[in-house]
């Protein structure tokens, strides 16, 4: 079926609809990863976004039930140059088209994704519509303006407390703003017991349980929309060790009275170089964020630990005397790269340091 990707700047790109062939509206972004489309589709941080894959052939190894980052796809739409109808991989259980149909995700192929990516890089992130009809100016504006992502975290967070407590190590409370499955696996691999709480849990409920530390997860949307969450984080700072990834990192910065800002087109993909200022080494990281912490707004006691080599934005920070450590990139990256995986050991060190000091 013929379809269109219509952008808010009135650019219309023609292609062919697949997956769930209905209409959808969202924020159009691009991901530079060559693999990992299944993880991208199921990453809650992409909630509300129409994701464009810059790699030209998507779906060539199919979909399997083991590599989900959440229980279902979270993207608002999917844009590819060419989809593969005959995947070839021993782990493949169904193809991309069937998976998207089953989960009611709208997708379009045949789009010049290089042209689209260059446009987003030059003009910034754009809202867009995937549809099977042509829209006049009024219809376009009404549909575009109907899109809002302010309740993104509320949509993706767990609705109840979930325990992953079969280890013999630290007891950690994870606050779920859109947590990825491999974050939980990465902590469990290190013997930790993880209790996952809904995003809007009160600080008192966590502090009363005597956990060894708190972890603030990744998630979608603008961190400044989560005013009540920021207030609860403030109540925990200095009373319990806190680590965080991505949105959790941004929320910590706001709780410290720092500020965040929206990037022109964000960082999304698995090939972003980050310098570890503690070791001087450059690591290749997986990233997925549209907002960033403004370094000049942070308190003097905050130490910047990592910076992005492409634009020098803040990628990590810590406050040693408060046992706080957070990073912007994703050390749990699936399908990779794995350069940043040791960050989880550094998180454990933060929790263990505080535990030792309290004895």
N, C-alpha and C positions, 0 to 999 in steps of 0.2 A: 504494500500500500504506500502510495506517495505521501511524504510527510514534509514538514517544514520546521526548522529551528528559527524562530523569530526573536531577535534581540531588541532590547529597549531603545537602541539607537537606530531602529528601523531597518537594520540589515536582515535580510531573509536568505537563509541557506536551505536549499532543497535536498532532500535525501529520501530514504525509504524507512518507514517505521517497522520496528520489530518489537518483540516482547509484548507488553500490554499496550495495544494500539488505541489509546485514549489521549486526552490532552493533559499536559502538566505544566506547571510554572515553577521556577526556582532561580537560584543564583548560579550562573554558569561559571564554572572554574575548570582548570585543567590540571591533570596529574601526569608527571613525566616518567612514571615507572614503566619499564618494559614488560614486567610481569606483575602478578599480584592483583589482577582485576577482581578476583573473588573476594579478597580481603578488603579492597576498596569499596566494593558494593555493600559489604556488611559492616563497615566501620561506622559506628554511630556519629562520629565527628562530621560525617558528610550529610547529616540529616538536613533537608531543605535545599540541597544543592544538586544541580544538574552537572554531572562530572564528565568532562571531555578527556579521553585517553589520547595522549600524543603519539603513543606507539601505534603504527598503522593497522596491525592485525590483532584483534582481540577475540578470545574464546578458543584459541587453538589447542589448549589442553583441557578444555571443558570445566566442569564444576564437580566438586565432591563434597560430601557432608562433613568432612573432618576439618576443613580449613576456614570455617566461618569465624569471624571476629565478634559476631552477635548472632542471635537466633534467626534473623531475617535481614534482607537488604534494607538499607536506610536512606539511600540516595533518592532524590526526587525524580531524576531522569539520568539517562546514560547516552553519551555521544561517542561514536567510533567511526573511523575511516572505513573499515571493513570488518564484518563479523565472520567468524569461522563456523561453517555449518557442519563440518565433519572433524571434530576434535580428535586428537590422537594422544592418549596417555593412559597408562595402565590403571591410574587412579580415577579416571573420568567416570562419572555416574550419570550425568546428563549434560546436554549442551546449553550454551548461554541463552539462546532464544527461549527454550522451554523453561529454564529457571526463572527468567524475567517474567514470562507469561504467568507462571504459577504464583509469583509473588506480586503481580500487578505493578511492575516497574516499566515505565514508558522508555523506549530507546529508539534511536535513529542511527542509521548507517549511511555511508555514501557522502558524508560531510567532509569538506576539505579541512581537516583538523589542524593542519599547519597554518592555514590562513586564519582560522578561528583563534588559535593560540596566540599568534602574533597580534591580533586585534585586542585580545584581552591584556596582553603585555603592554601594549601602547596606550589603551584607553582605560585600563583597570577592569576589575570584575564587573560583569554586566548581568542584569536579570534577563531571563529569557523564557520562551514558551516552546515546547515541542507539541505540534498539533498536526492534524490532517486537513486543516482548512486555512484559507488565507484570511487575514484579519484586517479590517480597516483601522484607521488611527484611533478611533474611539474604543473599539473592541480591544485593541492592543493595550492601550493605556489602562483601561478598566481591569483587564486580566493581570497586567504587570503590577498594578497598585494593590491588587487583592492579596499579593504574596507578603507574608510576614513570617519571620523565623524567631520571634521573641520567646516563644514557648518551647523551643527546640529541646532543651534539657529536660523539661517536664515530660516531653513525649518519649524520650529514650531511656530515662533512668529506671532502675528497678522499682517495682511497686511494693516490694516487701524485702525484709532483711534476708540475705542468703548467706549461708555458712559454707565455707570451704576449709573445714578444720580437721584435717587428718595428718597434720605434721607434728613435729616435736620441737619446733623452733619458736620464733617470735609470734605474738598475737597482734595482728594488725587490723585496724578498722579502715576499710576502703570506702570512700564516698564516691558514689557512682553518678558521674555527670554524662556518662556515655562510655563506660569502661570497655576496653577491648579484652577479648578472651585470653590473649597471650600475655597480658599484664598479670592476670591471675595465675596463669601457668608459670610465669617467670618467678613470681614470689613463692609459689608452691614448690618449685624446683629447688628452692633454697631452704626448704623445710618450714616455711611460714604457714601459720593458720590465718586465713583471710576471711573476715566477715564483711560482706558488701552491704552498705546502707544506701537508702534512697538519697537523692541529691539534697533534699530539704530537711534532712535530719538535724535535730538540735544538738548544739555542742554538749549540753549537759548529759544527754543520753550516751554519748561516746565517752566523755570524761568519767562518768560513773562506773563504766565497765572496766577501768584500769587496764587499757590496752598498752602495748609497748610502743605504739606509734599510730599515726594517721597517714593515710595515703589519699591524695586528691587526684582523681582520674582526669583523663582527657574527656572531651565532649564538644558539642557543636555550639555555634552562635557567638554572640557578643558577650564577653564576661561581665560588662557593665550592666547587663540586664538582670544579673543574679544578685540583686542588692541584699536580700535576706541571707543568702548563702555567705556573702562576704562578711556580714556581721557575725555569723556563727563561727567563721574561721578566726576572726579577731578574738573571740572568747577562748579559743583553744591555743592560740600562739603563746609560747612561753610556758605552757602547762603540760604539753605533750609534744614529742618530736613529730614534725610534719614534713613529708616529701610530696612531690607532685610532678605531673607530666602534662604538658600542653595547656589545656584550659585550666587545670589545677595550678600550674605555674603562674598563669595570668591572674587567677583569683587571689593567689598568695600576694602577688605584687600589689593588687588593689587593696587587700587587707592591711598591707604595710603602708598605706596612704600613697602608693605610687600610682602610675597611670599607664594605660594601654592605648594603642591606636590601631586603626585598620590599615593593613598593607594594601598597596595598589592592586596586586593580583595574588598575593599569598604565596606560601611555600607548600607545594604538594608534590610528593614523589619520593623515590628511594635513592636519590643520588645527590644529596645536599651536603657540601663540605662544612664541617664545624670544627673550630679550633678549641681544644681543651687548654685553657690558660694555666691550668695547674701543672700539666706535663709538657706543654708545647706541641703536642701531637695534633694532627688533623685527622678527624674521623669522618667517614661517609655515613650519613644518617638518613633515616626515613622521616619525612615531615608531612604534616597536614594541619595547617593553621592559616587563618586569614587575619589574625590580630597578633600584636607583638607588644612586649613590655618596653616602655620608654626608660632607658637607663638613667637619664638626667633627673627623673622624678623619684628615684628610689632613695631611701634613707642612707646616711653615710655608713652605717654598720653593715650594709649589704655588700657582699663580695661577688663580683661577676666572675663566673667560672668558665663559661663557654660563650663564644661569639660566632655568628654566621660569617663564613668567608666570602660570601657573595655580596652581602650588603651591610655587614658589621652589626646586625641587630643582636639583641641579647638572646642567648640560647640556654643560659643557666645561671643560677644565683644561689648563694647560701649565706646563712647567718649562723656562725658556729656556736655562739653563746646562747642561741635560742633553739638549736638543733633543727634548723630549717634548711632544706635543700630541694631545689626544684629545677626542672629542665624543660625546654620548649619542644625539643624533638622527641622521637619515639624510640627508646632503646629496645622495646619489645617487637620491633619491626618484623612483620611477616609479609612476604617471604624473605626479607632481608633488607639491607645488609646487617651484619652482626657486629660491626665495629663497636657499637655503643652498648652492647649487652652487659658489660661489666658495671654499668651505671646502677643496676639493681644491687650489686654487691656494695656499692657506695651508699645506696639507700639503707641497706642492712647495717652498715657501719654507723650511720647516723643514729639509728634506733638502738644499737648495741652500746654506743658511747653514752647515751642518756641513761640506759638501763644500768650500766656500770657505775655511773656517777651517783645514781640514786641509792645504791647499796650502802 
